[in-house]
Amino acid sequence: MNDPNTSNRKISSVSLKQRDACLDHAHNLIFAARRVLGEDSAYPNISYHLGVLALEELGKAGLIILRAMAEGHRDTRWIDKRLDD
């Protein structure tokens, strides 16, 4: 039973590269947060904000894949607007 609404959709290499870039940025932000925090915990507020930015990158990666999967089947303008912010 193949439901056309749940079938596997091809995701473009451009979308995959964009997603990978977001995931790399998130990794780098977490690495930087750990370095800023350091052993003396001198700047926990900056470390926290770098962690929040990493979460934003993860969300952006998810939106990029969601947009790629929905193209041609759903209105994706709202995703484009969120990615522009």
Secondary structure, DSSP 8 states (H G I E B T S, - for coil): ---TTTS-----HHHHHHHHHHHHHHHHHHHHHHHHHTTTT--HHHHHHHHHHHHHHHHHHHHHHHHHHHTTTS--HHHHHHHH-
